[in-house]
Amino acid sequence: MNLFNKNTPAKWSNYDIIKYLDEFIELYKERPIKDNTGGMKFPHMFGLFFMLKDLKPDFVVESGIYKGQSTWLIERTLPNVNVLSLDPHLNQRKYISKSDKVKYSNLDFTEQDFFNIPKNALVFFDDHQNFYERLVFSNFFGFKHVIGEDNYPISQGDTYSFKKIFSGTGLNDTRASLKTLIKSILILSKHTLFKKLNKNFLNVIQKYDLSIQDVEKSENHFKNLNKIIETYFEFPPVFKTQYTRWGDLWDEKNYPTKEPLLTDEYIEKYKNIYQESNSYNWMCYIKLVS
């Protein structure tokens, strides 16, 4: 596995990024959801904070809300920006914005009205969907900035991430288990029954809910995307721990990674944020050609 990088933005070196760390630490203390297991933790919250501060988009779409921590971060970082927060399961929210700048929708990203978005619009994907398709639609809708949170390495994760697209490996979704089998049978049986009882019944079943997201190997996906990508940048980890979030060694062979923002000598000073260091997931920023 190799690292891909293309036209790193000016003032996005580790030296530039680290200047924002102490400011973000103070903001992070105010987060409404202290235990955000299953959602973003410090490394990617800091990455999103930095990129929003630098890019200053005029409009932000977040696809994938979960408990609502990212919504809080976006509105605290850019209090005057309009935000569209998307999630098919809005009932999972713990934080719900009261700002008139934030609108919620349970419709998918592809079903939204993006007819007249600002030129500097940004979309943040934390939705575990096929990232190849997300980028194609982002380009079609006219988004300039794209951030992908679920940028899983080749051997990990349930999502067709950019790293998998770049490597041409496809995706073998290995979540299948007795529990997911029963869940899938129930979902499909309910859907079929409702269709039988009411021909006008309409319900879209997500592949993710059925644990079916397999993608065949393809070199063409990256070739196609590379034509519309002006910039690709992976946000570096704050610390690089010995083990990954999956419990195996964080080595360069299986997990090539940029130099961390902080070396081990700073662990004691930043011990609180060090505890969340292995939640890092190679979050990436992509600027699409105008």
MOUR-V216795 format. One record per backbone hydrogen bond with DSSP energy under -0.5 kcal/mol. NH is the residue of the N-H (numbers start at 1). CO is the residue of the C=O. Records with the same first field share a line. If there is no record, write none. Layout:
BEGIN
NH->CO + CO
END
This chain:
BEGIN
6->232
12->9
17->13
18->14
19->15 + 16
20->17
21->18
24->20
25->21
26->22
27->23
28->24
29->25
30->27
31->28
34->32
36->34
39->36
44->41
45->41
46->42
47->43
48->44
49->45
50->46
51->47
52->48
53->49
54->50
55->51
56->52
58->120
59->120
60->82
61->122
62->84
63->61 + 124
64->62 + 86
68->65
72->68
73->69
74->70
75->71
76->72
77->73
78->74
81->78
82->58
83->101
84->60
85->83 + 103
86->62 + 84
87->105
92->89
93->90
94->67
95->67
96->94
102->99
103->83 + 101
105->85
111->108
112->109
114->112
117->114
121->118
122->59
123->145
124->61
125->123 + 147
126->63 + 124
131->160
134->130
135->131
136->132
137->133
138->134
139->135
140->136
141->137
142->138
143->138
144->121
145->121
146->286
147->123
148->284
149->125 + 147
150->125
151->149 + 281
152->150
156->153
161->159
165->161
166->162
167->163
168->164 + 165
169->164
170->164
171->215
173->171
174->172
181->177
182->178
183->179
184->180
185->181
186->182
187->183
188->184
189->185
190->186
191->187
192->188
193->189
194->190
195->191
196->192
197->193
198->194
201->198
205->203
206->204
210->206
211->208
212->207
215->171
223->219
224->220
225->221
226->222
227->223 + 224
228->225
229->225
230->228 + 287
231->287
232->6
233->285
235->233 + 283
241->239
244->248
247->244
250->242
251->249
255->251
261->237
262->238
266->263
267->264
270->266
271->268
274->270
275->271
276->273
277->274
279->276
280->277
284->148
285->233
286->146
287->231
288->144 + 286
289->228
END
